[in-house]
Amino acid sequence: MRRVTTTLGALAAAAALALTVSQPAQAAQAAQGALIINGAVYYDPSGCYGSDVFPLDVENQTDGYAYIWNGPYCTGDVVLVLSPDTAAVVEEGVSVFVE
């Protein structure tokens, strides 16, 4: 009977521990607002956006940061980081990533 009690106690402790462990972090949410790239408007953007028009004219009207890359599909190097509510024309910009 002592073995059953010990086993049940261990199971109860494991269950209590499982309930107290925090849940994994939620996936990042899209930025709120509008990202405007060469006149194209993306509402609540998230991820990578490209353009075939040069220079790259970017307006970051979101609450997140916009990273301007010098390669397609957000590859290469980040050439500029736009804070929320800022804009820039970037000669070497090819794509934009927003968190």
Sequence and secondary structure as in RCSB ss.txt:
>XXXX:A:sequence
MRRVTTTLGALAAAAALALTVSQPAQAAQAAQGALIINGAVYYDPSGCYGSDVFPLDVENQTDGYAYIWNGPYCT
GDVVLVLSPDTAAVVEEGVSVFVE
>XXXX:A:secstr
 HHHHHHHHHHHHHHHHHHHS          SEEEEETTEEEES  EEEE SSSSEEEEEEESS EEEESSGGG 
S EEEEE TTEEEEETT  EEEE 
